[in-house]
Amino acid sequence: MTRWGLILGAFLAGTAVLAALISFVWTPYDVTQMAIADKLQPPSAAHWLGTDHFGRDILSMIMVGARTSIAVALVAVGIGIGAGVPLGLLAAANRGGWLDELVMRGNDLIFAFPSLVIAILITAAFGPSAVNAIIAIGIFNIPVFARVTRGGAMPLWVLDYIRAAEVAGKGRARISVEHILPNITNLLIVQGTIQFSLGILAEAGLSYVGLGAQPPTPSWGRMLAEAQTMITIAPHVAVIPGLCIVLTVLGLNLLGDGLRDALDPRLKVMR
């Protein structure tokens, strides 16, 4: 069952990534091209997923919207890994010390402000945009990866081979990079997959309230926001981007669970 979940997750996530990649070179229609005479058309041979209230092709917008969502989530996860992992390693290497306490209390401070609140603060200062959404989601990812890294690294510091490395004269920074980090990579991969799915969901939420990617760049969240008043007369306009968000997030979560089961040696022993 786990294997099939991994396969299904990889298929759903891969479909979204493939659509995003194809959109760089081809879409059925220009997403900036409006044709009011063709507005709110149901799915047909000309428009496979129908058109929206401006007559734009929904399939084309879904493809470019996937590119937007994936790019925002991917960069935000990169920010979380780039800043959170070193902080987590630093905290674990100085466990119980003032650096450990400083990193953990800083994490608590960031967790006190959800990504939406951070996005509102950033938007108030610099204006709404995809870049500000990336910053907001990325800032929220930092303490997540710091905690996961610290939690995975702490038990390793009491193992014999780490003690042997210390006796051999290796410093804590070198031990963290050469011995600790390789042994928690599986945890980071799984957490990265989960945060990637949450990043897509967060980007959709921020775009829904007008704080994410701005027109004319398509976004799944803004497509939902624009379609909410037309759901009774043209339900496909809202249902299709909603399904894209749900299926992509579901796929990434299934992929993350499958990778966790495949990479965690303790689960292999239990099976």
C-alpha positions as CSV (number, residue, x, y, z in Angstrom):
1,M,0.0,0.0,0.0
2,T,2.9,2.3,0.8
3,R,4.5,1.6,-2.6
4,W,1.2,2.5,-4.4
5,G,0.9,5.7,-2.3
6,L,4.4,6.6,-3.4
7,I,3.6,5.9,-7.0
8,L,0.4,7.8,-6.9
9,G,2.1,10.8,-5.2
10,A,4.9,10.8,-7.7
11,F,2.4,10.7,-10.6
12,L,0.2,13.6,-9.2
13,A,3.2,15.8,-8.3
14,G,5.0,14.9,-11.6
15,T,2.0,15.9,-13.6
16,A,1.9,19.3,-12.0
17,V,5.7,19.7,-12.5
18,L,5.4,18.5,-16.2
19,A,2.6,21.0,-16.9
20,A,4.7,23.8,-15.4
21,L,7.7,22.9,-17.5
22,I,5.7,22.6,-20.7
23,S,4.2,26.0,-20.1
24,F,7.7,27.6,-20.6
25,V,7.6,26.6,-24.2
26,W,3.9,26.0,-25.1
27,T,0.4,26.7,-23.9
28,P,-2.8,26.2,-26.0
29,Y,-3.5,30.0,-25.8
30,D,-1.9,33.1,-24.7
31,V,-2.8,33.6,-21.0
32,T,-2.9,37.4,-21.5
33,Q,-5.3,37.2,-24.4
34,M,-8.9,38.1,-23.5
35,A,-11.9,37.2,-25.6
36,I,-15.0,38.5,-23.9
37,A,-17.3,36.9,-26.5
38,D,-16.0,33.5,-25.5
39,K,-16.4,34.0,-21.7
40,L,-17.5,31.2,-19.3
41,Q,-17.6,28.5,-22.0
42,P,-17.8,25.0,-20.7
43,P,-15.1,22.4,-21.6
44,S,-15.0,21.8,-25.4
45,A,-12.8,20.7,-28.2
46,A,-11.5,24.3,-28.6
47,H,-11.0,24.9,-24.9
48,W,-10.5,21.5,-23.1
49,L,-11.1,23.0,-19.6
50,G,-13.4,25.9,-20.7
51,T,-12.8,29.6,-20.4
52,D,-13.1,32.1,-17.5
53,H,-15.0,35.4,-17.2
54,F,-12.6,37.2,-19.5
55,G,-12.6,34.4,-22.1
56,R,-9.2,33.2,-21.3
57,D,-8.3,29.5,-21.8
58,I,-8.4,27.8,-18.4
59,L,-6.0,25.0,-19.4
60,S,-3.4,27.6,-20.4
61,M,-3.9,29.5,-17.1
62,I,-3.7,26.2,-15.1
63,M,-0.3,25.4,-16.8
64,V,1.2,28.8,-16.1
65,G,-0.4,28.9,-12.7
66,A,1.4,25.6,-11.9
67,R,4.7,27.3,-12.9
68,T,3.9,30.2,-10.5
69,S,2.9,28.0,-7.5
70,I,5.8,25.6,-7.9
71,A,8.4,28.3,-8.4
72,V,7.2,30.2,-5.2
73,A,7.1,27.0,-3.2
74,L,10.5,25.7,-4.4
75,V,12.3,29.0,-3.7
76,A,10.6,29.3,-0.3
77,V,11.7,25.7,0.6
78,G,15.2,26.6,-0.6
79,I,15.3,29.6,1.8
80,G,14.1,27.3,4.6
81,I,16.8,24.7,3.9
82,G,19.6,27.3,3.3
83,A,19.0,29.1,6.6
84,G,17.3,26.5,8.8
85,V,19.6,23.6,8.3
86,P,22.8,25.4,9.4
87,L,20.9,26.9,12.4
88,G,19.7,23.5,13.4
89,L,23.2,22.0,13.1
90,L,24.6,24.9,15.1
91,A,22.0,24.4,17.8
92,A,22.6,20.6,18.0
93,A,26.4,21.1,18.1
94,N,26.0,23.5,21.1
95,R,23.2,21.6,22.7
96,G,22.2,23.0,26.1
97,G,24.3,26.1,25.4
98,W,23.4,29.7,24.8
99,L,23.5,29.3,21.0
100,D,21.1,26.4,21.2
101,E,18.8,28.5,23.4
102,L,19.1,31.5,21.1
103,V,18.2,29.5,18.0
104,M,15.2,27.8,19.6
105,R,13.8,31.0,21.1
106,G,14.2,32.7,17.7
107,N,12.2,29.8,16.1
108,D,9.5,30.3,18.7
109,L,9.3,34.0,17.8
110,I,8.8,33.2,14.1
111,F,6.3,30.5,14.8
112,A,4.3,33.1,16.8
113,F,3.5,34.9,13.5
114,P,1.9,32.7,10.8
115,S,3.0,33.1,7.2
116,L,-0.1,35.0,6.3
117,V,0.6,37.6,9.0
118,I,4.2,37.9,7.9
119,A,3.0,38.3,4.3
120,I,0.6,41.1,5.4
121,L,3.4,42.9,7.2
122,I,5.8,42.5,4.2
123,T,3.0,43.6,1.7
124,A,2.2,46.7,3.8
125,A,5.9,47.7,3.5
126,F,6.7,46.7,-0.1
127,G,3.4,45.9,-1.8
128,P,1.9,42.5,-2.9
129,S,4.0,40.4,-5.3
130,A,5.2,36.8,-5.8
131,V,8.6,37.8,-4.4
132,N,7.1,39.0,-1.1
133,A,5.1,35.7,-0.9
134,I,8.3,33.8,-1.4
135,I,9.9,35.8,1.4
136,A,7.0,35.3,3.8
137,I,6.7,31.5,3.2
138,G,10.5,31.1,3.2
139,I,10.8,32.9,6.6
140,F,8.2,30.5,8.0
141,N,10.1,27.5,6.6
142,I,13.4,28.5,8.4
143,P,12.3,27.4,12.0
144,V,10.7,24.2,10.6
145,F,13.9,23.0,9.1
146,A,15.9,24.2,12.1
147,R,13.8,22.1,14.4
148,V,13.9,19.1,12.2
149,T,17.6,19.3,11.8
150,R,18.2,19.8,15.5
151,G,15.9,17.0,16.4
152,G,17.6,14.6,14.0
153,A,21.1,15.7,14.9
154,M,20.8,15.7,18.7
155,P,20.7,11.8,19.2
156,L,23.7,11.4,16.9
157,W,26.0,13.5,19.0
158,V,26.1,10.8,21.7
159,L,27.0,7.9,19.4
160,D,30.4,6.3,19.5
161,Y,31.6,7.3,16.0
162,I,30.9,10.9,16.8
163,R,32.9,10.6,20.0
164,A,35.7,9.0,18.0
165,A,35.6,11.9,15.5
166,E,35.9,14.3,18.5
167,V,38.8,12.4,19.9
168,A,40.5,12.5,16.5
169,G,40.5,16.3,16.8
170,K,37.7,17.2,14.4
171,G,35.8,20.4,15.4
172,R,32.1,20.5,15.8
173,A,31.5,22.3,12.5
174,R,33.4,19.7,10.6
175,I,31.7,16.8,12.4
176,S,28.3,18.5,11.6
177,V,29.1,18.7,7.9
178,E,30.9,15.4,7.5
179,H,29.0,13.0,9.8
180,I,25.8,14.6,11.1
181,L,24.3,16.1,8.0
182,P,24.7,13.0,5.7
183,N,22.9,10.9,8.4
184,I,19.8,13.2,8.6
185,T,19.5,13.9,4.8
186,N,16.6,11.5,4.6
187,L,14.7,13.5,7.2
188,L,15.4,16.7,5.3
189,I,14.2,15.2,2.0
190,V,11.0,14.1,3.5
191,Q,10.4,17.4,5.3
192,G,11.3,19.3,2.2
193,T,8.6,17.4,0.3
194,I,6.1,18.2,3.0
195,Q,7.0,21.9,3.1
196,F,6.9,22.0,-0.7
197,S,3.2,21.0,-0.6
198,L,2.5,23.4,2.2
199,G,4.3,26.1,0.2
200,I,2.0,25.5,-2.8
201,L,-1.0,25.7,-0.4
202,A,0.3,28.9,1.2
203,E,1.0,30.5,-2.2
204,A,-2.6,29.7,-3.2
205,G,-3.9,31.2,0.0
206,L,-1.9,34.4,-0.3
207,S,-2.9,34.8,-3.9
208,Y,-6.5,34.2,-2.9
209,V,-6.4,37.3,-0.6
210,G,-4.5,39.3,-3.1
211,L,-1.0,39.1,-1.5
212,G,0.7,36.7,-4.0
213,A,1.4,36.9,-7.7
214,Q,-0.3,39.9,-9.3
215,P,-2.1,40.1,-12.7
216,P,-1.4,39.3,-15.5
217,T,0.5,36.4,-14.0
218,P,-1.9,33.5,-13.5
219,S,-2.2,31.9,-10.0
220,W,-4.4,29.1,-8.9
221,G,-5.4,30.9,-5.7
222,R,-6.4,34.1,-7.6
223,M,-8.3,32.0,-10.1
224,L,-10.3,30.6,-7.2
225,A,-10.9,34.1,-5.8
226,E,-12.1,35.5,-9.1
227,A,-14.4,32.5,-9.7
228,Q,-16.1,32.4,-6.4
229,T,-19.0,34.7,-7.5
230,M,-19.6,32.6,-10.6
231,I,-19.6,29.1,-9.2
232,T,-23.4,28.7,-9.7
233,I,-23.4,29.7,-13.3
234,A,-20.0,28.3,-14.4
235,P,-18.8,25.9,-11.7
236,H,-15.8,24.6,-13.8
237,V,-14.1,28.0,-13.4
238,A,-13.7,27.4,-9.7
239,V,-13.7,23.6,-9.5
240,I,-10.7,23.1,-11.9
241,P,-8.1,25.3,-10.1
242,G,-9.4,24.0,-6.7
243,L,-8.9,20.4,-7.9
244,C,-5.4,21.3,-9.1
245,I,-4.5,22.6,-5.7
246,V,-6.0,19.6,-3.9
247,L,-4.5,17.0,-6.2
248,T,-1.0,18.6,-6.2
249,V,-0.9,19.0,-2.4
250,L,-2.2,15.4,-2.0
251,G,0.4,14.1,-4.4
252,L,3.2,15.8,-2.6
253,N,2.0,14.6,0.8
254,L,1.7,11.0,-0.5
255,L,5.2,11.3,-2.0
256,G,6.5,12.6,1.3
257,D,5.0,9.7,3.2
258,G,6.3,7.2,0.7
259,L,9.8,8.7,0.9
260,R,9.7,8.6,4.7
261,D,8.8,4.9,4.7
262,A,11.4,4.1,2.0
263,L,14.2,6.1,3.6
264,D,13.7,5.6,7.3
265,P,15.7,2.5,8.3
266,R,13.6,2.0,11.5
267,L,10.4,1.5,9.5
268,K,12.3,-1.0,7.2
269,V,13.2,-3.0,10.3
270,M,9.5,-2.9,11.6
271,R,8.3,-4.2,8.2
